[in-house]
Amino acid sequence: MLDRPRRLRRTTALRDLCAETRIAPESLVQPHFVIASDAAEQPIDALPGIARMGVERLLRQVEADLEIGVHNVLLFGVTAQKDQAGRSGEDPNSPAHRAVHALKSRFGDDLCIAADVCLCTYTDHGHCGLLHDGEVDNDSSLPRLAAQAVSLAEAGADLIAPSDMMDGRVRAIRDALDLAGFEGRSIMSYAAKYASSFYGPFRIAADSAPKNAGPRDRKSYQMDFRNRKEAVREALLDQHEGADILMVKPALAYLDVIRDVSLAVDRPVAAYLVSGEYAALELLAREGLGNRADLVREHLTAVRRAGADILITYHARAALANRWL
């Protein structure tokens, strides 16, 4: 007897019934870029459909997003207040801190707020750690990162998301949070964050590209894209240090890494479908080279199928508003 797999592909209803991979709206996270001017909205040319927003404008957007089922956000502060030590990253009046406080005050536990922790947006040199003799100094950066994490927890962040890739930063942040009385706040570490060419639009949006001082790129602390086993090592280290969620970034070019990490750890795994991936899909759709809904659906499904439990994507709003999933 001929085995006929096509039988279960005959109709849309049959295909949906038998689909192995499903994406829950609750698993999607929408990133936001927050600026100082409260009512402002600044479209980002490099990320079509995405804008930097002031706190008041962000509140209206998140309220509308909640109505369509977007219950998770990841916040990035964008500021002109920069110095060598990134001190404005701890300022309770920074755009990120004000946004966290306003969102938590307005929406409470209906909204899960993740706050990025890094120095790149707040340093005048654009690196994710402090510089010493022209190099990124790992250990002296840890207290600054920990202080930033505590300040964001004080503002109301549910998830602290360190993206800096300094060794030992998860333990430093966990210890600082516990000491400050935030034992219940979670850490979503960028456990395997690669030195990728897909970050270009983000660095424009967040004004976070490395400047003239220090190394010309971030390859001395972000991961080498040629390495796979190292990602599992990084994830296990972060798990041991106290991370509650482990992230792989980028996503589509690292499906093997997502699979490896998901099999190695006993915590939820997040994947960040980064700005370059978003921009590429938008370009394909805009040029008529693919259907936008189909492109987004396939992209998200591939990352979920690889083993990611949480999908951080600039397409979260569009996917739910248009019922693409």
C-alpha positions in Angstrom: 0.0 0.0 0.0 1.3 3.4 -1.0 1.8 5.8 2.0 0.3 9.1 1.1 1.4 12.1 3.3 -0.5 14.4 0.9 -3.8 13.2 2.4 -3.2 15.5 5.4 -2.3 18.5 3.2 -5.6 18.4 1.1 -7.4 21.2 2.8 -6.6 24.3 4.9 -8.5 22.8 7.8 -6.6 19.5 7.7 -3.3 21.3 7.5 -4.2 23.5 10.5 -5.4 20.5 12.4 -2.2 18.6 11.9 0.3 21.4 12.1 3.2 20.5 14.4 4.2 24.1 15.3 1.9 26.7 16.6 2.6 30.2 17.8 0.7 31.6 20.7 0.1 35.4 20.8 1.3 35.3 24.4 4.8 34.3 23.2 5.3 37.5 21.1 7.3 40.5 22.4 7.1 43.9 20.7 10.3 46.0 21.0 10.0 49.8 21.4 12.5 52.7 21.2 11.8 55.4 23.8 12.9 59.1 23.5 12.7 62.1 25.8 10.1 64.2 24.1 6.8 62.9 25.6 4.4 63.3 22.7 6.9 62.8 19.9 6.9 60.1 17.3 9.9 59.7 15.0 9.6 57.2 12.1 12.7 55.2 11.6 13.5 55.0 7.9 15.7 51.9 8.4 12.8 50.1 10.1 9.6 50.8 8.0 6.6 51.0 10.2 8.6 51.4 13.5 9.1 54.7 15.3 10.9 56.1 18.3 8.2 57.3 20.7 8.0 59.6 23.7 6.3 58.2 26.8 2.9 59.7 26.2 2.8 58.4 22.6 4.1 55.0 23.8 1.3 54.7 26.3 -1.3 55.2 23.6 0.4 52.7 21.3 0.7 50.0 24.0 -2.9 50.5 25.0 -3.9 49.8 21.4 -1.5 46.9 21.2 -3.0 45.3 24.3 -6.4 45.3 22.7 -5.1 43.1 19.9 -3.2 40.8 22.2 0.3 42.2 22.5 1.0 41.8 26.2 4.8 41.9 26.2 7.2 44.7 25.4 11.0 45.2 25.3 12.1 48.8 25.9 15.2 50.5 24.6 16.1 54.0 25.8 17.4 56.5 23.2 19.1 59.5 24.6 21.6 62.3 23.8 22.8 62.2 27.4 26.0 60.2 27.0 29.4 60.1 28.8 32.3 57.7 29.2 30.7 55.7 32.0 27.1 55.6 30.7 25.7 57.1 33.9 22.5 58.2 32.4 21.5 54.5 32.1 20.8 54.7 35.8 18.9 57.9 35.8 15.3 57.5 36.9 14.4 60.4 34.6 15.9 58.8 31.5 13.4 57.9 28.7 13.6 54.2 29.5 13.0 54.6 33.2 10.1 57.0 32.7 8.6 54.6 30.2 8.8 51.6 32.5 7.3 53.5 35.3 4.5 55.0 33.2 3.6 51.7 31.6 3.6 49.7 34.8 1.5 52.4 36.5 -1.0 52.5 33.7 -1.3 48.8 32.8 -0.1 46.9 35.9 0.4 43.2 35.4 -1.6 43.1 32.2 1.7 44.1 30.5 5.0 42.3 30.9 7.8 44.9 30.6 11.3 43.8 29.7 14.0 46.5 29.9 17.2 46.3 28.1 20.4 46.7 30.2 23.5 47.8 28.4 25.9 50.7 28.2 26.1 51.3 24.5 23.2 53.7 24.3 24.5 55.7 27.2 28.2 55.9 26.5 29.8 58.5 24.2 32.0 55.7 22.7 29.0 53.4 21.9 30.5 50.3 23.4 28.6 47.9 25.7 31.1 48.2 28.5 33.5 50.7 30.0 36.8 51.5 28.1 40.2 51.2 29.7 43.4 51.8 27.6 41.2 51.6 24.4 39.7 48.2 25.3 36.4 47.1 26.7 37.1 46.4 30.4 34.8 43.5 31.4 35.1 43.6 35.2 34.8 47.3 35.8 31.7 47.3 33.7 29.8 44.9 35.9 28.9 47.4 38.7 27.6 49.9 36.2 25.4 47.2 34.5 24.2 46.0 37.9 23.3 49.5 39.0 21.4 50.1 35.8 19.5 46.8 36.3 18.5 47.8 39.8 17.3 51.2 38.7 15.1 49.7 36.1 13.7 47.2 38.6 12.9 50.2 40.9 11.0 51.7 38.0 8.9 48.6 37.7 10.5 46.4 35.0 9.3 42.7 35.2 12.3 41.4 33.2 15.8 42.7 33.2 17.4 42.0 29.9 21.2 42.4 29.8 22.5 42.6 26.2 26.1 43.6 26.9 27.8 40.2 26.7 30.2 40.9 29.5 31.4 37.8 31.3 29.8 37.4 34.7 27.1 40.1 34.3 24.2 37.8 35.1 25.6 36.9 38.5 26.4 40.6 39.2 22.9 41.6 38.3 21.3 38.8 40.2 23.2 39.6 43.3 22.5 43.3 43.0 18.8 42.7 42.5 18.5 40.3 45.4 20.5 42.7 47.7 18.1 45.5 46.7 15.0 43.4 47.6 14.1 42.4 44.0 14.4 38.7 44.4 11.2 38.2 42.4 12.4 40.1 39.3 13.5 37.9 36.4 16.5 38.1 34.2 16.3 37.4 30.5 19.9 37.3 29.4 21.1 37.7 25.9 23.0 34.5 26.4 24.2 33.9 22.8 24.4 37.2 21.2 26.5 37.1 18.0 28.6 39.8 16.4 26.2 40.0 13.5 25.8 42.1 10.4 22.0 42.1 10.9 22.0 44.8 13.6 22.4 47.8 11.3 18.9 49.3 11.5 18.8 48.9 15.3 22.0 50.8 15.7 20.5 53.7 13.7 17.3 53.5 15.7 19.0 53.5 19.1 22.0 55.6 18.2 24.2 52.9 19.7 26.9 52.2 17.1 30.5 52.2 18.3 32.2 55.6 17.8 35.8 56.5 17.3 37.1 55.5 20.8 37.9 51.9 21.5 37.6 48.9 19.2 35.9 49.6 15.9 33.4 46.8 16.4 32.1 44.5 19.1 33.8 41.2 18.1 35.9 41.1 21.3 32.8 40.5 23.4 29.9 39.4 21.2 30.1 35.9 19.8 31.8 34.8 16.7 29.2 33.6 14.1 31.4 30.7 13.2 30.9 29.1 16.6 28.0 26.8 17.7 29.2 24.9 20.8 30.2 28.1 22.4 26.6 29.2 22.5 25.6 26.3 24.7 28.5 27.1 27.0 27.3 30.7 27.2 23.7 29.7 27.9 24.7 27.2 30.6 26.9 29.8 32.3 24.0 32.3 32.3 21.6 29.7 33.6 24.1 28.8 36.4 24.5 32.5 37.3 20.8 33.0 37.7 19.2 33.8 34.4 15.5 32.9 34.1 15.2 33.1 30.3 18.0 32.6 27.8 18.1 34.4 24.5 19.7 33.7 21.2 20.2 36.7 18.9 19.8 36.9 15.8 17.3 34.2 14.9 17.0 33.1 11.3 20.7 32.6 10.6 21.0 30.8 14.0 18.3 28.2 14.0 20.8 25.5 14.8 22.0 27.5 17.8 18.4 27.9 19.0 17.9 24.2 18.8 21.1 23.4 20.6 20.4 25.8 23.4 16.8 24.7 23.8 17.9 21.1 24.3 20.7 22.0 26.7 18.9 24.2 29.2 15.9 23.9 31.5 14.7 27.5 31.2 12.6 29.2 28.5 14.5 30.1 25.4 13.9 33.5 23.6 15.0 34.4 20.1 15.3 37.9 18.9 14.3 38.3 15.2 16.5 41.4 14.8 16.2 44.6 12.9 18.0 43.4 9.8 15.7 40.4 9.5 12.7 42.7 9.8 14.0 45.1 7.3 14.8 42.3 4.8 11.2 40.9 5.0 9.8 44.4 4.6 11.9 45.0 1.6 10.9 41.7 -0.1 7.2 42.6 0.5 7.6 46.2 -0.7 9.3 45.1 -3.9 6.6 42.6 -4.6 9.0 39.7 -4.2 6.9 37.9 -1.5 3.6 38.2 0.3 4.2 40.1 3.6 1.9 37.9 5.7 3.4 34.7 4.3 7.0 35.9 4.8 6.4 36.9 8.4 4.4 33.7 9.2 7.2 31.5 7.8 9.9 33.4 9.6 8.2 33.2 13.0 7.3 29.6 12.5 10.8 28.6 11.6 12.2 30.2 14.8 9.5 28.6 16.9 10.0 25.2 15.3 13.7 25.4 16.1 12.9 25.5 19.8 12.3 29.2 20.8 9.5 29.6 23.4 9.5 33.4 23.2 9.7 35.4 19.9 10.9 39.0 20.1 9.9 40.6 16.8 9.1 44.0 15.3 6.3 42.2 13.5 4.4 41.3 16.7 1.9 44.1 16.3 1.3 43.5 12.6 1.1 39.7 13.0 -1.7 39.9 15.6 -3.5 42.9 14.2 -3.8 41.2 10.8 -4.3 37.7 12.2 -1.4 36.2 10.3 -0.8 33.5 12.9 
